[in-house]
């Protein structure tokens, strides 16, 4: 497997229009779609100004987002990023002209946002493939399911133990 090379605003890569850009924030990844000429399209919280990114914890729980066209270097800031068209083996990318047309139509539109069901990765994969997918959300849902199942198992064990103690007396 090839190593993934990460880039920063001071050491950029050479993305092509329609490429998915994964930006590494301190606690999560933010996703954008490269439009060309240094610009990306991404979703940002409605209540934050034009240079907004999903950098604040508050923004991750926002229920509405605005589609913005921004310079890749401004969105990346001091973080790193890489081109990550990881779903190309599963989904056929739409023609680049179609991806860009769909993306440009959405600029400045307000859209719904849901961390698990409609996040920034869902948004850009919907543009590139016509299918909104997110490994990040699937991992979170899996973790929530595991925690819920574990909590249920511990509750059941506690209930069985308390009943077994009751019978002894």
DSSP file (Angstrom, degrees, kcal/mol; ACC not computed):
  #  RESIDUE AA STRUCTURE BP1 BP2  ACC     N-H-->O    O-->H-N    N-H-->O    O-->H-N    TCO  KAPPA ALPHA  PHI   PSI    X-CA   Y-CA   Z-CA
    1    1 A X              0   0    0      0, 0.0     2,-0.1     0, 0.0     0, 0.0   0.000 360.0 360.0 360.0 135.3    0.0    0.0    0.0
    2    2 A X        -     0   0    0      1,-0.1     2,-0.1     0, 0.0     0, 0.0  -0.418 360.0-107.7 -73.3 145.7    1.3    3.4   -0.9
    3    3 A X        -     0   0    0     -2,-0.1     2,-0.6     1,-0.1    -1,-0.1  -0.454  30.1-121.5 -70.3 144.9    2.1    5.9    1.8
    4    4 A X        -     0   0    0     -2,-0.1     2,-0.5    78,-0.0    -1,-0.1  -0.794  24.0-145.9 -89.8 124.4   -0.3    8.8    2.1
    5    5 A X        -     0   0    0     -2,-0.6     2,-0.3    78,-0.1    78,-0.3  -0.790  10.6-152.0 -94.1 129.3    1.5   12.1    1.7
    6    6 A X        -     0   0    0     -2,-0.5     2,-0.3    76,-0.1    76,-0.2  -0.742  10.1-164.7-101.2 149.9    0.1   15.0    3.7
    7    7 A X  E     -A   81   0A   0     74,-3.8    74,-3.0    -2,-0.3     2,-0.3  -0.867   5.5-154.7-129.0 160.9    0.4   18.6    2.7
    8    8 A X  E >   -AB  80  11A   0      3,-1.1     3,-0.6    -2,-0.3    72,-0.2  -0.776  40.8 -95.7-126.0 173.8    0.0   22.0    4.4
    9    9 A X  T 3  S+     0   0    0     68,-0.7     3,-0.4    70,-0.6    64,-0.1   0.823 128.1  48.3 -61.1 -30.0   -0.8   25.5    3.2
   10   10 A X  T 3  S+     0   0    0      1,-0.3    -1,-0.2    67,-0.2     2,-0.2   0.699 122.1  34.3 -84.1 -18.7    2.9   26.2    3.0
   11   11 A X  B <  S-B    8   0A   0     -3,-0.6    -3,-1.1     0, 0.0    -1,-0.3  -0.636  88.6-175.8-130.8  74.1    3.7   23.0    1.2
   12   12 A X        -     0   0    0     -3,-0.4     2,-0.1    -2,-0.2    -3,-0.1  -0.219  16.4-138.3 -74.7 160.5    0.7   22.4   -1.1
   13   13 A X        -     0   0    0     -6,-0.0     2,-0.4    -8,-0.0    -1,-0.1  -0.271  28.3-103.4 -97.1-168.1    0.0   19.4   -3.3
   14   14 A X        -     0   0    0     -2,-0.1    -2,-0.0    69,-0.0     2,-0.0  -0.627  43.5-177.6-121.8  72.2   -1.5   19.5   -6.8
   15   15 A X        -     0   0    0     -2,-0.4     2,-0.3     1,-0.1    23,-0.1  -0.297  17.6-135.5 -69.6 157.1   -5.1   18.5   -6.5
   16   16 A X    >   -     0   0    0      1,-0.1     3,-2.4    20,-0.1    18,-0.2  -0.813  36.9 -80.8-108.4 151.4   -7.3   18.2   -9.6
   17   17 A X  T 3  S+     0   0    0     -2,-0.3    18,-0.2     1,-0.3     3,-0.1  -0.250 119.8  26.6 -51.6 133.6  -10.8   19.6  -10.0
   18   18 A X  T 3  S+     0   0    0     16,-3.4    -1,-0.3     1,-0.3    17,-0.1   0.256  89.1 136.1  95.0 -10.9  -13.3   17.1   -8.4
   19   19 A X    <   -     0   0    0     -3,-2.4    15,-3.0    15,-0.2     2,-0.4  -0.401  55.9-123.0 -69.6 145.4  -10.7   15.7   -6.0
   20   20 A X  E     -C   33   0A   0     13,-0.2    64,-2.9    -3,-0.1     2,-0.5  -0.759  23.3-154.4 -86.3 134.2  -11.7   15.1   -2.4
   21   21 A X  E     -CD  32  83A   0     11,-3.1    11,-2.2    -2,-0.4     2,-0.6  -0.953   2.7-159.0-114.2 121.4   -9.5   16.9    0.2
   22   22 A X  E     -CD  31  82A   0     60,-2.7    60,-1.9    -2,-0.5     2,-0.5  -0.899   9.2-161.7-101.3 120.0   -9.2   15.5    3.7
   23   23 A X  E     -CD  30  81A   0      7,-3.7     7,-2.8    -2,-0.6     2,-0.9  -0.890  13.2-136.3-106.9 128.0   -8.1   18.1    6.2
   24   24 A X  E     -CD  29  80A   0     56,-3.0    56,-0.7    -2,-0.5     5,-0.2  -0.736  24.6-177.6 -92.4 104.6   -6.7   16.9    9.5
   25   25 A X        -     0   0    0      3,-2.2     3,-0.2    -2,-0.9    30,-0.0  -0.488  44.6 -96.2 -89.1 166.4   -8.0   18.9   12.4
   26   26 A X  S    S+     0   0    0      1,-0.2     3,-0.1    -2,-0.2    -1,-0.1   0.836 118.8  16.5 -55.9 -35.4   -6.8   18.2   16.0
   27   27 A X  S    S+     0   0    0      1,-0.1     2,-0.3     0, 0.0    -1,-0.2   0.450 132.0   3.3-119.1  -1.0   -9.8   15.9   16.9
   28   28 A X  S    S-     0   0    0     -3,-0.2    -3,-2.2    -5,-0.0     2,-0.4  -0.942  74.2 -92.8-165.9 178.8  -11.4   15.0   13.5
   29   29 A X  E     -C   24   0A   0     -2,-0.3     2,-0.4    -5,-0.2    -5,-0.2  -0.920  26.6-154.2-111.7 139.3  -11.1   15.3    9.7
   30   30 A X  E     -C   23   0A   0     -7,-2.8    -7,-3.7    -2,-0.4     2,-0.4  -0.881  14.2-146.8-107.2 144.5  -12.8   18.0    7.7
   31   31 A X  E     +C   22   0A   0     -2,-0.4    12,-0.4    -9,-0.2     2,-0.3  -0.887  20.6 168.0-117.7 143.9  -13.7   17.3    4.0
   32   32 A X  E     -C   21   0A   0    -11,-2.2   -11,-3.1    -2,-0.4     2,-0.5  -0.919  29.2-125.4-142.2 166.4  -13.8   19.6    1.0
   33   33 A X  E     -CE  20  41A   0      8,-2.4     8,-2.3    -2,-0.3     2,-0.3  -0.979  26.4-125.3-119.6 129.3  -14.0   19.2   -2.7
   34   34 A X  E     + E   0  40A   0    -15,-3.0   -16,-3.4    -2,-0.5     6,-0.3  -0.572  26.0 178.9 -77.5 129.2  -11.4   20.8   -5.0
   35   35 A X  E     -     0   0A   0      4,-2.9     5,-0.2    -2,-0.3     2,-0.2   0.736  47.3-101.3 -97.5 -29.6  -12.8   23.1   -7.6
   36   36 A X  E >  S+ E   0  39A   0      3,-1.4     3,-2.1   -20,-0.1    -1,-0.3  -0.492  94.0  60.9 123.8 163.1   -9.6   24.3   -9.3
   37   37 A X  T 3  S-     0   0    0      1,-0.3     3,-0.1    -2,-0.2    -3,-0.0   0.774 130.7 -55.5  54.1  31.4   -7.4   27.4   -9.2
   38   38 A X  T 3  S+     0   0    0      1,-0.3    34,-3.1   -23,-0.1    35,-0.4   0.436 109.8 122.9  86.7  -0.3   -6.8   27.0   -5.4
   39   39 A X  E <   -EF  36  71A   0     -3,-2.1    -4,-2.9    32,-0.3    -3,-1.4  -0.723  36.1-176.2-102.1 146.6  -10.5   26.9   -4.5
   40   40 A X  E     -EF  34  70A   0     30,-3.2    30,-2.1    -2,-0.3     2,-0.4  -0.841  19.5-135.0-125.6 166.3  -12.5   24.3   -2.7
   41   41 A X  E     +EF  33  69A   0     -8,-2.3    -8,-2.4    -2,-0.3     2,-0.3  -0.984  37.7 148.7-120.0 137.9  -16.1   23.9   -1.8
   42   42 A X  E     - F   0  68A   0     26,-2.2    26,-3.1    -2,-0.4     2,-0.4  -0.956  44.7-100.4-156.4 170.8  -17.1   22.8    1.7
   43   43 A X  E     + F   0  67A   0    -12,-0.4     2,-0.3    -2,-0.3    24,-0.2  -0.851  36.2 180.0-102.8 139.1  -19.8   23.2    4.4
   44   44 A X  E     - F   0  66A   0     22,-2.5    22,-3.5    -2,-0.4    10,-0.1  -0.919  40.0 -81.6-131.5 157.0  -19.3   25.5    7.3
   45   45 A X  E >   - F   0  65A   0     -2,-0.3     3,-1.3    20,-0.2    20,-0.2  -0.304  34.1-131.9 -59.5 141.7  -21.5   26.4   10.3
   46   46 A X  T 3  S+     0   0    0     18,-1.1    -1,-0.1     1,-0.2    19,-0.1   0.853 103.7  56.4 -61.8 -36.1  -24.2   29.0    9.5
   47   47 A X  T 3  S+     0   0    0     17,-0.2     2,-0.3    12,-0.1    -1,-0.2   0.382  93.6  82.3 -84.6   6.0  -23.4   31.0   12.6
   48   48 A X  S <  S-     0   0    0     -3,-1.3     4,-0.1     1,-0.1    -4,-0.1  -0.816  82.0-107.6-110.1 153.9  -19.7   31.5   11.7
   49   49 A X    >   -     0   0    0     -2,-0.3     3,-2.0     2,-0.1    -1,-0.1   0.043  47.0 -76.6 -71.0-179.5  -18.3   34.1    9.4
   50   50 A X  T 3  S+     0   0    0      1,-0.3    -1,-0.1    -6,-0.0    -2,-0.0   0.780 127.7  53.0 -53.7 -37.3  -16.8   33.7    5.9
   51   51 A X  T 3  S+     0   0    0     19,-0.0    -1,-0.3     2,-0.0    -2,-0.1   0.337  85.6 140.1 -82.6  15.1  -13.4   32.2    7.0
   52   52 A X    <   +     0   0    0     -3,-2.0     2,-0.3    -7,-0.1    -4,-0.0  -0.180  25.5 174.3 -62.1 143.6  -15.2   29.6    9.1
   53   53 A X    >   -     0   0    0     -9,-0.1     2,-1.6    23,-0.0     3,-0.6  -0.861  50.2 -97.3-132.7 171.1  -14.1   26.1    9.3
   54   54 A X  T 3  S+     0   0    0     -2,-0.3   -29,-0.1     1,-0.2     6,-0.1  -0.312  84.8 121.8 -83.8  53.9  -15.4   23.2   11.4
   55   55 A X  T 3   +     0   0    0     -2,-1.6     2,-0.3   -30,-0.0    -1,-0.2   0.738  51.1  74.9 -90.5 -25.2  -12.6   24.0   13.9
   56   56 A X  S <> S-     0   0    0     -3,-0.6     4,-0.9     1,-0.1     3,-0.3  -0.635  78.4-131.6 -92.3 148.7  -14.7   24.7   16.9
   57   57 A X  H >> S+     0   0    0     -2,-0.3     4,-0.6     1,-0.2     3,-0.6   0.871 108.0  59.8 -61.5 -36.4  -16.3   21.9   18.9
   58   58 A X  H >4 S+     0   0    0      1,-0.2     3,-1.1     2,-0.2    -1,-0.2   0.883  98.9  57.3 -59.3 -39.8  -19.6   24.0   18.9
   59   59 A X  H >4 S+     0   0    0     -3,-0.3     3,-1.5     1,-0.3    -1,-0.2   0.801  95.0  64.3 -66.2 -28.9  -19.6   23.9   15.1
   60   60 A X  H << S+     0   0    0     -4,-0.9    -1,-0.3    -3,-0.6    55,-0.3   0.783 104.0  48.0 -65.5 -25.6  -19.6   20.1   14.9
   61   61 A X  T << S+     0   0    0     -3,-1.1    -1,-0.3    -4,-0.6    -2,-0.2   0.303  83.7 124.8 -98.6   9.2  -23.0   20.0   16.7
   62   62 A X    <   -     0   0    0     -3,-1.5    53,-0.2     1,-0.1     3,-0.1  -0.336  51.0-153.9 -64.6 149.2  -24.6   22.6   14.4
   63   63 A X  S    S+     0   0    0     51,-0.1    50,-2.3     1,-0.1     2,-0.3   0.542  77.7  47.5-101.6 -11.0  -27.8   21.5   12.6
   64   64 A X  E     - G   0 112A   0     48,-0.3   -18,-1.1     2,-0.0     2,-0.3  -0.952  64.5-174.7-129.4 149.3  -27.4   23.9    9.7
   65   65 A X  E     -FG  45 111A   0     46,-3.0    46,-3.2    -2,-0.3     2,-0.4  -0.954  18.2-134.2-139.2 158.8  -24.4   24.6    7.4
   66   66 A X  E     -FG  44 110A   0    -22,-3.5   -22,-2.5    -2,-0.3     2,-0.5  -0.948  21.1-127.7-114.7 136.7  -23.6   27.0    4.6
   67   67 A X  E     -F   43   0A   0     42,-2.7    41,-3.2    -2,-0.4     2,-0.4  -0.721  37.0-175.7 -82.9 124.1  -21.9   25.8    1.4
   68   68 A X  E     -F   42   0A   0    -26,-3.1   -26,-2.2    -2,-0.5     2,-0.6  -0.936  29.0-143.8-127.6 145.5  -18.9   28.0    0.8
   69   69 A X  E     +F   41   0A   0     -2,-0.4     2,-0.3   -28,-0.2   -28,-0.2  -0.944  40.6 159.0-101.3 122.0  -16.3   28.4   -1.9
   70   70 A X  E     -F   40   0A   0    -30,-2.1   -30,-3.2    -2,-0.6     2,-0.3  -0.916  47.5 -88.1-139.6 162.3  -13.0   29.2   -0.2
   71   71 A X  E >>  -F   39   0A   0     -2,-0.3     4,-1.9   -32,-0.2     3,-0.5  -0.580  33.9-133.4 -71.0 134.1   -9.3   29.1   -0.9
   72   72 A X  H 3> S+     0   0    0    -34,-3.1     4,-2.7    -2,-0.3     5,-0.3   0.905 106.2  55.1 -53.6 -45.0   -7.9   25.8    0.1
   73   73 A X  H 3> S+     0   0    0    -35,-0.4     4,-2.0     1,-0.2    -1,-0.2   0.839 107.2  50.2 -62.3 -33.2   -5.0   27.5    1.9
   74   74 A X  H <4 S+     0   0    0     -3,-0.5    -1,-0.2     2,-0.2    -2,-0.2   0.879 113.4  44.8 -71.7 -38.0   -7.4   29.5    4.0
   75   75 A X  H  < S+     0   0    0     -4,-1.9    -2,-0.2     1,-0.2    -1,-0.2   0.889 115.4  47.2 -73.0 -39.5   -9.4   26.5    5.1
   76   76 A X  H >< S+     0   0    0     -4,-2.7     3,-2.4    -5,-0.2    -2,-0.2   0.907  79.4 160.2 -68.7 -42.1   -6.3   24.4    5.8
   77   77 A X  T 3< S-     0   0    0     -4,-2.0   -68,-0.7     1,-0.3   -67,-0.2  -0.356  75.7 -16.3  56.8-126.4   -4.6   27.1    7.8
   78   78 A X  T 3  S+     0   0    0    -70,-0.1    -1,-0.3   -69,-0.1    -2,-0.1   0.414 120.2  93.3 -89.9   0.5   -1.9   25.5   10.0
   79   79 A X  S <  S-     0   0    0     -3,-2.4   -70,-0.6    -4,-0.1     2,-0.3  -0.188  73.6-117.3 -82.7-179.8   -3.4   22.0    9.6
   80   80 A X  E     -AD   8  24A   0    -56,-0.7   -56,-3.0   -72,-0.2     2,-0.3  -0.771  28.7-177.6-115.2 165.2   -2.4   19.4    7.0
   81   81 A X  E     -AD   7  23A   0    -74,-3.0   -74,-3.8    -2,-0.3     2,-0.3  -0.954   9.3-162.9-150.4 166.5   -4.4   17.7    4.3
   82   82 A X  E     - D   0  22A   0    -60,-1.9   -60,-2.7    -2,-0.3     2,-0.4  -0.984  34.3-100.7-149.6 159.4   -4.2   15.2    1.5
   83   83 A X  E     + D   0  21A   0     -2,-0.3     2,-0.3   -78,-0.3   -62,-0.2  -0.662  43.1 179.6 -75.2 128.4   -6.1   14.3   -1.6
   84   84 A X        +     0   0    0    -64,-2.9     2,-0.7    -2,-0.4     3,-0.2  -0.684  22.9 161.2-141.2  84.7   -8.3   11.3   -0.7
   85   85 A X    >   +     0   0    0     -2,-0.3     3,-2.0     1,-0.2     4,-0.2  -0.335  24.8 151.8 -91.9  50.0  -10.5    9.9   -3.4
   86   86 A X  T 3   +     0   0    0     -2,-0.7     3,-0.5     1,-0.3    -1,-0.2   0.634  61.0  57.6 -64.1 -17.9  -10.7    6.7   -1.3
   87   87 A X  T >> S+     0   0    0     -3,-0.2     4,-3.2     1,-0.2     3,-1.6   0.435  73.5 100.2 -93.4   2.2  -14.2    5.6   -2.5
   88   88 A X  T <4 S+     0   0    0     -3,-2.0    -1,-0.2     1,-0.3     5,-0.2   0.795  80.1  55.6 -58.6 -28.4  -13.2    5.5   -6.2
   89   89 A X  T 34 S+     0   0    0     -3,-0.5    -1,-0.3    -4,-0.2    -2,-0.1   0.709 118.3  33.2 -75.5 -19.4  -12.8    1.7   -6.0
   90   90 A X  T <4 S+     0   0    0     -3,-1.6     2,-0.4     1,-0.3    -2,-0.2   0.783 124.7  34.4-103.5 -38.1  -16.4    1.4   -4.7
   91   91 A X  S  < S-     0   0    0     -4,-3.2     2,-0.5    40,-0.0    -1,-0.3  -0.954  79.2-123.0-123.3 138.7  -18.2    4.2   -6.5
   92   92 A X        -     0   0    0     -2,-0.4    -3,-0.1    37,-0.2    -4,-0.1  -0.685  33.1-121.2 -79.6 125.0  -17.6    5.6  -10.0
   93   93 A X        -     0   0    0     -2,-0.5    36,-0.2    -5,-0.2     3,-0.1  -0.367  26.6-116.4 -62.9 143.6  -16.8    9.3   -9.9
   94   94 A X        -     0   0    0     34,-3.2    -1,-0.1     1,-0.2     5,-0.1  -0.311  49.5 -73.8 -68.8 163.2  -19.2   11.5  -11.9
   95   95 A X    >>  -     0   0    0      1,-0.1     4,-2.3     4,-0.1     3,-0.7  -0.356  45.3-119.5 -58.6 142.3  -17.7   13.4  -14.9
   96   96 A X  H 3> S+     0   0    0      1,-0.3     4,-2.7     2,-0.2     5,-0.2   0.870 113.3  55.5 -54.1 -42.0  -15.6   16.3  -13.6
   97   97 A X  H 3> S+     0   0    0      1,-0.2     4,-2.3     2,-0.2    -1,-0.3   0.886 109.4  47.5 -59.8 -39.0  -17.8   18.9  -15.4
   98   98 A X  H <> S+     0   0    0     -3,-0.7     4,-2.6     2,-0.2     5,-0.2   0.903 110.8  51.1 -68.4 -42.7  -20.9   17.4  -13.6
   99   99 A X  H  X S+     0   0    0     -4,-2.3     4,-2.4     2,-0.2    -2,-0.2   0.945 114.1  43.7 -59.1 -49.1  -19.2   17.5  -10.2
  100  100 A X  H  X S+     0   0    0     -4,-2.7     4,-3.0     2,-0.2     5,-0.2   0.905 112.9  51.7 -66.2 -42.5  -18.2   21.1  -10.7
  101  101 A X  H  X S+     0   0    0     -4,-2.3     4,-1.7    -5,-0.2    -1,-0.2   0.933 112.8  45.3 -59.5 -46.9  -21.6   22.2  -12.0
  102  102 A X  H  X S+     0   0    0     -4,-2.6     4,-1.0     2,-0.2    -2,-0.2   0.898 114.7  48.9 -63.6 -41.2  -23.3   20.6   -9.0
  103  103 A X  H >X S+     0   0    0     -4,-2.4     3,-0.8    -5,-0.2     4,-0.6   0.940 110.3  49.4 -65.1 -47.7  -20.9   22.1   -6.6
  104  104 A X  H >< S+     0   0    0     -4,-3.0     3,-0.8     1,-0.3    -1,-0.2   0.836 104.7  59.7 -63.0 -32.9  -21.1   25.6   -8.0
  105  105 A X  H 3< S+     0   0    0     -4,-1.7    -1,-0.3    -5,-0.2    -2,-0.2   0.831 105.8  49.4 -61.9 -32.4  -24.9   25.4   -7.9
  106  106 A X  H X< S+     0   0    0     -4,-1.0     3,-2.4    -3,-0.8   -39,-0.3   0.554  77.4 127.1 -87.9  -8.9  -24.8   24.9   -4.1
  107  107 A X  T << S+     0   0    0     -3,-0.8   -39,-0.2    -4,-0.6     3,-0.1  -0.269  83.9   6.4 -56.3 131.7  -22.4   27.8   -3.3
  108  108 A X  T 3  S+     0   0    0    -41,-3.2    -1,-0.3     1,-0.3     2,-0.2   0.483  98.6 133.5  71.9   7.4  -23.9   30.1   -0.6
  109  109 A X    <   -     0   0    0     -3,-2.4   -42,-2.7   -42,-0.1     2,-0.5  -0.591  57.1-126.1 -82.1 148.7  -26.9   27.7    0.0
  110  110 A X  E     +G   66   0A   0    -44,-0.2     2,-0.3    -2,-0.2   -44,-0.2  -0.832  34.7 179.8 -92.4 132.9  -27.9   26.7    3.5
  111  111 A X  E     -G   65   0A   0    -46,-3.2   -46,-3.0    -2,-0.5     2,-0.1  -0.889  31.9 -98.1-130.0 159.6  -28.1   22.9    4.0
  112  112 A X  E     -G   64   0A   0     -2,-0.3     2,-0.4   -48,-0.2   -48,-0.3  -0.475  36.8-159.0 -75.4 152.2  -28.9   20.6    6.8
  113  113 A X        +     0   0    0    -50,-2.3     2,-0.4    -2,-0.1     6,-0.2  -0.999  17.3 170.0-136.5 133.6  -26.0   19.2    8.8
  114  114 A X  B  >  -H  118   0B   0      4,-1.6     4,-2.6    -2,-0.4   -51,-0.1  -0.956  30.7-140.1-145.0 122.1  -25.9   16.1   11.0
  115  115 A X  T  4 S+     0   0    0     -2,-0.4     4,-0.2   -55,-0.3    -1,-0.1   0.843 102.5  29.3 -51.8 -40.2  -22.6   14.8   12.4
  116  116 A X  T  4 S+     0   0    0      2,-0.1    -1,-0.2     1,-0.1     3,-0.1   0.774 133.4  26.1 -95.0 -27.9  -23.7   11.1   11.8
  117  117 A X  T  4 S+     0   0    0      1,-0.1    -2,-0.2    16,-0.0    -1,-0.1   0.628 132.1  17.3-114.5 -14.8  -26.1   11.3    8.9
  118  118 A X  B  < S+H  114   0B   0     -4,-2.6    -4,-1.6     4,-0.0    -1,-0.1  -0.369  80.9 145.8-158.1  66.1  -25.2   14.3    6.8
  119  119 A X     >  -     0   0    0     -4,-0.2     4,-2.3    -6,-0.2     5,-0.1  -0.227  65.8 -80.6-100.2-170.9  -21.7   15.7    7.5
  120  120 A X  H  > S+     0   0    0      1,-0.2     4,-2.0     2,-0.2     5,-0.2   0.826 129.1  51.5 -63.6 -32.5  -19.0   17.3    5.5
  121  121 A X  H  > S+     0   0    0      2,-0.2     4,-2.2     1,-0.2    12,-0.4   0.915 109.2  49.9 -71.0 -41.8  -17.8   13.9    4.1
  122  122 A X  H  > S+     0   0    0     10,-0.2     4,-2.1     1,-0.2    -2,-0.2   0.921 109.8  54.0 -56.9 -43.4  -21.3   13.0    3.1
  123  123 A X  H  X S+     0   0    0     -4,-2.3     4,-1.5     1,-0.2    -2,-0.2   0.937 112.5  39.5 -59.4 -51.6  -21.6   16.4    1.3
  124  124 A X  H  X S+     0   0    0     -4,-2.0     4,-2.3     1,-0.2    -1,-0.2   0.849 114.6  52.3 -73.4 -32.5  -18.4   16.1   -0.8
  125  125 A X  H  X>S+     0   0    0     -4,-2.2     4,-3.0     8,-0.3     6,-1.0   0.854 106.2  55.3 -71.3 -31.5  -18.9   12.4   -1.6
  126  126 A X  H  X5S+     0   0    0     -4,-2.1     4,-1.3    -5,-0.2    -1,-0.2   0.903 110.8  46.0 -62.9 -40.2  -22.5   13.2   -2.8
  127  127 A X  H  <5S+     0   0    0     -4,-1.5    -2,-0.2    -5,-0.2    -1,-0.2   0.923 119.7  38.9 -67.0 -44.1  -21.0   15.7   -5.2
  128  128 A X  H  <5S+     0   0    0     -4,-2.3   -34,-3.2     1,-0.1    -2,-0.2   0.896 135.6  14.8 -75.7 -40.8  -18.2   13.4   -6.5
  129  129 A X  H  <5S-     0   0    0     -4,-3.0    -3,-0.2     2,-0.3    -2,-0.2   0.595  93.3-116.7-112.8 -14.4  -20.1   10.1   -6.7
  130  130 A X  S  <<S+     0   0    0     -4,-1.3     2,-0.4    -5,-0.7    -4,-0.2   0.569  92.4  92.7  81.4   8.9  -23.8   11.0   -6.4
  131  131 A X  S    S-     0   0    0     -6,-1.0     2,-0.8    -9,-0.1    -2,-0.3  -0.989  73.1-137.8-138.5 122.7  -23.8    8.9   -3.2
  132  132 A X        +     0   0    0     -2,-0.4     2,-0.3    -6,-0.1   -10,-0.2  -0.740  37.0 161.1 -85.7 111.9  -23.2   10.5    0.3
  133  133 A X        -     0   0    0     -2,-0.8     2,-0.3   -12,-0.4    -8,-0.3  -0.932  18.4-175.8-129.9 153.8  -20.9    8.2    2.3
  134  134 A X     >  -     0   0    0     -2,-0.3     4,-2.2     1,-0.1     5,-0.1  -0.808  17.3-174.0-154.0 108.1  -18.8    8.7    5.4
  135  135 A X  H  > S+     0   0    0     -2,-0.3     4,-2.7     2,-0.2     5,-0.2   0.872  94.2  59.5 -62.7 -36.6  -16.4    6.2    7.0
  136  136 A X  H  > S+     0   0    0      1,-0.2     4,-1.8     2,-0.2    -1,-0.2   0.921 108.8  42.4 -59.0 -46.1  -15.9    8.8    9.8
  137  137 A X  H  > S+     0   0    0      2,-0.2     4,-2.9     1,-0.2    -1,-0.2   0.896 112.4  53.9 -68.5 -40.2  -19.7    8.7   10.6
  138  138 A X  H  X S+     0   0    0     -4,-2.2     4,-2.4     1,-0.2    -2,-0.2   0.890 108.6  49.4 -62.3 -38.8  -19.9    4.9   10.2
  139  139 A X  H  X S+     0   0    0     -4,-2.7     4,-2.4     2,-0.2    -1,-0.2   0.911 112.1  48.5 -64.8 -41.3  -17.0    4.5   12.8
  140  140 A X  H  X S+     0   0    0     -4,-1.8     4,-2.5    -5,-0.2    -2,-0.2   0.916 111.9  48.5 -65.0 -43.1  -18.8    6.9   15.2
  141  141 A X  H  X S+     0   0    0     -4,-2.9     4,-2.6     2,-0.2    -1,-0.2   0.911 111.7  50.5 -63.1 -41.9  -22.1    5.0   14.8
  142  142 A X  H  X S+     0   0    0     -4,-2.4     4,-2.4    -5,-0.2    -2,-0.2   0.904 110.7  48.8 -61.5 -41.8  -20.2    1.7   15.3
  143  143 A X  H  X S+     0   0    0     -4,-2.4     4,-2.6     2,-0.2    -2,-0.2   0.905 111.4  49.4 -65.1 -41.5  -18.6    3.1   18.5
  144  144 A X  H  X S+     0   0    0     -4,-2.5     4,-2.6     2,-0.2    -2,-0.2   0.918 111.5  49.6 -63.1 -42.9  -22.0    4.3   19.8
  145  145 A X  H  X S+     0   0    0     -4,-2.6     4,-2.6     2,-0.2    -2,-0.2   0.903 111.4  48.9 -61.6 -41.9  -23.5    0.9   19.1
  146  146 A X  H  X S+     0   0    0     -4,-2.4     4,-2.9     2,-0.2     5,-0.2   0.934 112.6  47.1 -63.5 -46.7  -20.7   -0.8   20.9
  147  147 A X  H  X S+     0   0    0     -4,-2.6     4,-2.7     2,-0.2    -2,-0.2   0.907 113.4  49.2 -62.3 -42.1  -21.0    1.5   23.9
  148  148 A X  H  X S+     0   0    0     -4,-2.6     4,-2.3     2,-0.2    -1,-0.2   0.923 113.1  46.6 -63.2 -44.5  -24.8    1.0   24.0
  149  149 A X  H  X S+     0   0    0     -4,-2.6     4,-2.4     2,-0.2    -2,-0.2   0.912 113.5  48.8 -64.5 -42.3  -24.4   -2.8   23.8
  150  150 A X  H  X S+     0   0    0     -4,-2.9     4,-2.6     2,-0.2    -2,-0.2   0.912 111.1  49.8 -64.1 -42.3  -21.8   -2.8   26.5
  151  151 A X  H  X S+     0   0    0     -4,-2.7     4,-2.3     1,-0.2    -1,-0.2   0.908 111.4  49.6 -62.8 -40.8  -23.9   -0.6   28.7
  152  152 A X  H  X S+     0   0    0     -4,-2.3     4,-2.4     2,-0.2    -2,-0.2   0.905 110.8  49.5 -63.4 -41.6  -26.8   -2.9   28.2
  153  153 A X  H  X S+     0   0    0     -4,-2.4     4,-2.6     2,-0.2    -2,-0.2   0.917 111.6  48.2 -64.3 -43.5  -24.7   -6.0   29.0
  154  154 A X  H  X S+     0   0    0     -4,-2.6     4,-2.4     2,-0.2    -1,-0.2   0.888 111.4  50.7 -64.9 -38.1  -23.4   -4.4   32.2
  155  155 A X  H  X S+     0   0    0     -4,-2.3     4,-2.3     2,-0.2    -2,-0.2   0.923 111.2  48.2 -63.5 -43.5  -27.0   -3.4   33.2
  156  156 A X  H  X S+     0   0    0     -4,-2.4     4,-2.6     2,-0.2    -2,-0.2   0.911 111.2  50.2 -63.8 -42.6  -28.1   -7.0   32.6
  157  157 A X  H  X S+     0   0    0     -4,-2.6     4,-2.5     1,-0.2    -1,-0.2   0.911 110.7  50.0 -61.9 -41.7  -25.2   -8.4   34.6
  158  158 A X  H  X S+     0   0    0     -4,-2.4     4,-2.3     2,-0.2    -1,-0.2   0.894 111.0  49.2 -62.2 -40.8  -26.0   -6.0   37.4
  159  159 A X  H  X S+     0   0    0     -4,-2.3     4,-2.1     2,-0.2    -2,-0.2   0.916 112.1  47.9 -65.4 -44.1  -29.7   -7.1   37.4
  160  160 A X  H  X S+     0   0    0     -4,-2.6     4,-2.2     1,-0.2    -2,-0.2   0.902 111.9  50.1 -64.9 -40.5  -28.8  -10.8   37.4
  161  161 A X  H  X S+     0   0    0     -4,-2.5     4,-2.2     1,-0.2    -1,-0.2   0.921 110.2  49.4 -63.8 -43.3  -26.3  -10.3   40.3
  162  162 A X  H  X S+     0   0    0     -4,-2.3     4,-1.7     1,-0.2    -1,-0.2   0.889 112.2  48.4 -66.2 -36.5  -28.9   -8.4   42.4
  163  163 A X  H  X S+     0   0    0     -4,-2.1     4,-1.6     2,-0.2    -1,-0.2   0.877 110.0  51.9 -68.4 -36.8  -31.5  -11.2   41.7
  164  164 A X  H  X S+     0   0    0     -4,-2.2     4,-1.0     1,-0.2    -2,-0.2   0.873 109.7  49.5 -68.6 -35.4  -29.0  -13.9   42.7
  165  165 A X  H  X S+     0   0    0     -4,-2.2     4,-0.6     1,-0.2     3,-0.3   0.873 106.8  56.1 -68.1 -35.9  -28.2  -12.1   45.9
  166  166 A X  H >< S+     0   0    0     -4,-1.7     3,-0.9     1,-0.2    -2,-0.2   0.880 104.1  53.5 -63.9 -37.8  -32.0  -11.8   46.7
  167  167 A X  H 3< S+     0   0    0     -4,-1.6    -1,-0.2     1,-0.2    -2,-0.2   0.802  98.4  64.2 -69.0 -28.5  -32.4  -15.5   46.4
  168  168 A X  H 3<        0   0    0     -4,-1.0    -1,-0.2    -3,-0.3    -2,-0.2   0.745 360.0 360.0 -68.2 -21.7  -29.6  -16.2   48.9
  169  169 A X    <<        0   0    0     -3,-0.9    -1,-0.2    -4,-0.6    -2,-0.2   0.453 360.0 360.0-102.2 360.0  -31.6  -14.5   51.7
